[in-house]
Amino acid sequence: MLEVATLTPQYNAYWQQLYEEAFPAIERFEFETLQQLARQHEGLNLGIILDGARPVGLVVYQLNTQNVHQAFILFFAVDPNLRGEGLGAQALSCFKSMFPDGFVLECEYLDETADNYEQRQKRYRFYQKNGILESGYTATIPAGVFYVLRSSEHITIADYLSMARPIFSELEVDINR
């Protein structure tokens, strides 16, 4: 069974390598910037996903300061060497247990002209297959356009904005049709 633990120095090198491999530079913060943001923003957590003592992934999430049973997942990745073992689905189940009132996450917009269009499709289908729902909104942030997905219909776009805006001050949200 997977668990999410607070990132500790023993996992820093693994975490940073996975983070840099999993996310394009335009989507990433520098590691030191993430650490600083976590110190500055109440509820922002850098987590390591563990299968027992074995690190299998990473997550960065912002708790809703008005409801700690909700979160905005900024970054989530499973070790590419371990994909196909069901760890991504297990991690999403873990997040659903951690945040019983729901969580939101962003998924790259399905732009057919994108270099990684096939990867975007796989990621989007993965979330759908695991019960993650469309919210009907997209978010335009400096890294591009993303679908705003959610684990429950009970988590609203207002919840998302209250968690995301302190981190992404330039956030625009458009209705996705």
C-alpha positions in Angstrom: 0.0 0.0 0.0 1.3 3.4 -1.0 1.8 6.3 1.4 2.8 9.9 0.9 5.4 11.2 3.2 6.9 14.7 3.6 10.0 15.0 1.5 13.2 14.5 3.6 16.8 15.1 2.6 17.4 11.3 2.1 15.1 11.4 -0.9 16.0 14.8 -2.3 18.3 13.5 -5.1 15.7 10.9 -6.2 12.9 13.5 -6.0 14.8 16.1 -8.0 15.8 13.7 -10.7 12.3 12.4 -11.2 10.8 15.9 -11.1 13.2 17.0 -13.9 12.6 13.9 -16.0 8.8 14.0 -15.6 8.0 17.7 -16.2 9.2 20.0 -19.1 11.3 23.0 -18.0 8.5 25.4 -18.8 6.2 23.6 -16.3 8.7 23.3 -13.5 9.8 25.5 -10.6 13.5 25.3 -9.6 13.7 22.9 -6.6 14.9 25.6 -4.3 12.0 27.8 -5.4 9.6 25.0 -4.5 11.2 24.6 -1.1 10.9 28.4 -0.6 7.3 28.4 -1.7 6.5 25.5 0.7 8.0 27.6 3.6 6.0 30.7 2.5 2.6 29.1 1.8 0.7 27.4 4.5 -0.4 24.0 3.3 2.1 23.6 0.4 3.7 20.2 0.7 6.5 18.4 -1.2 5.8 14.7 -0.9 7.5 11.5 -1.7 5.3 8.6 -2.7 6.5 5.4 -0.9 5.8 1.7 -1.4 7.1 0.6 2.0 10.5 2.2 2.1 10.9 2.2 -1.7 10.4 5.6 -3.3 8.1 5.3 -6.3 7.0 8.8 -7.1 6.5 12.4 -6.1 3.7 14.8 -5.4 3.4 18.5 -4.6 0.1 19.6 -3.2 -1.5 22.7 -1.7 -4.1 22.0 1.0 -7.2 24.1 1.1 -6.6 26.3 4.2 -10.3 26.5 4.7 -10.8 22.7 4.4 -7.7 20.5 4.9 -9.6 17.5 3.4 -9.2 19.2 -0.1 -6.1 19.8 -2.1 -4.7 21.1 -5.4 -2.1 18.7 -6.8 0.4 20.8 -8.6 2.8 17.9 -9.6 2.4 14.2 -9.6 4.7 11.7 -11.2 5.4 8.0 -10.9 9.0 6.7 -11.5 9.1 5.8 -15.2 11.1 2.7 -14.4 8.1 1.4 -12.4 5.2 2.3 -14.7 2.9 -0.5 -15.6 2.8 -1.8 -12.0 -0.4 0.0 -11.1 1.4 2.5 -8.9 -0.3 5.6 -10.6 -3.8 4.2 -9.9 -2.7 3.3 -6.3 -1.4 6.8 -5.8 -4.6 8.4 -7.0 -6.5 6.1 -4.5 -4.1 7.2 -1.8 -4.8 10.9 -2.7 -8.6 10.2 -2.5 -8.1 8.8 1.0 -5.9 11.7 2.0 -8.3 14.3 0.6 -11.8 12.8 1.1 -13.5 16.1 0.2 -11.7 16.0 -3.2 -8.7 17.2 -5.0 -8.1 19.0 -8.2 -5.2 18.7 -10.6 -4.3 20.0 -14.0 -3.7 17.9 -17.1 -2.2 19.3 -20.4 -4.7 20.4 -23.0 -5.1 18.0 -25.8 -3.6 20.1 -28.5 -3.1 18.0 -31.7 -0.2 20.2 -32.7 1.8 19.6 -29.5 5.0 17.6 -29.8 3.8 15.3 -27.0 0.2 14.9 -28.1 0.2 11.1 -27.7 1.7 11.4 -24.2 -1.0 14.0 -23.4 -3.7 11.6 -24.6 -2.4 8.7 -22.5 -2.2 10.9 -19.4 -5.7 12.2 -19.9 -7.1 8.7 -20.5 -5.3 7.5 -17.4 -7.1 10.1 -15.3 -10.4 9.3 -16.8 -9.9 5.5 -16.3 -9.2 6.2 -12.6 -12.3 8.2 -12.0 -10.9 11.7 -12.2 -13.6 14.0 -13.6 -13.6 17.0 -15.9 -14.6 20.3 -14.2 -15.6 22.0 -17.4 -12.8 24.5 -17.0 -9.3 25.1 -18.3 -6.6 27.0 -16.7 -4.2 29.2 -18.6 -0.9 29.6 -16.7 2.6 30.6 -17.8 3.3 27.0 -18.8 0.3 26.7 -21.1 -3.4 25.6 -21.1 -4.5 22.8 -18.8 -7.7 21.0 -18.1 -8.8 21.4 -14.5 -9.7 17.9 -13.4 -11.2 16.9 -10.0 -11.7 13.8 -8.0 -15.2 14.7 -6.9 -18.1 16.9 -8.1 -18.1 18.4 -4.6 -14.8 20.3 -5.1 -15.5 23.5 -7.0 -13.7 25.9 -9.3 -13.8 28.4 -6.4 -11.9 25.8 -4.2 -9.4 25.3 -7.0 -8.8 29.1 -7.4 -8.4 29.6 -3.6 -5.6 27.0 -3.6 -4.0 27.9 -6.9 -4.0 31.7 -7.0 -1.5 32.2 -4.2 1.0 30.1 -6.2 0.1 31.2 -9.7 -0.8 34.9 -9.4 -1.3 35.1 -13.2 -3.9 32.4 -13.3 -6.8 32.8 -15.7 -9.6 30.3 -15.8 -11.8 29.9 -18.9 -14.9 27.8 -19.4 -14.0 24.7 -21.4 -16.6 23.9 -24.0 
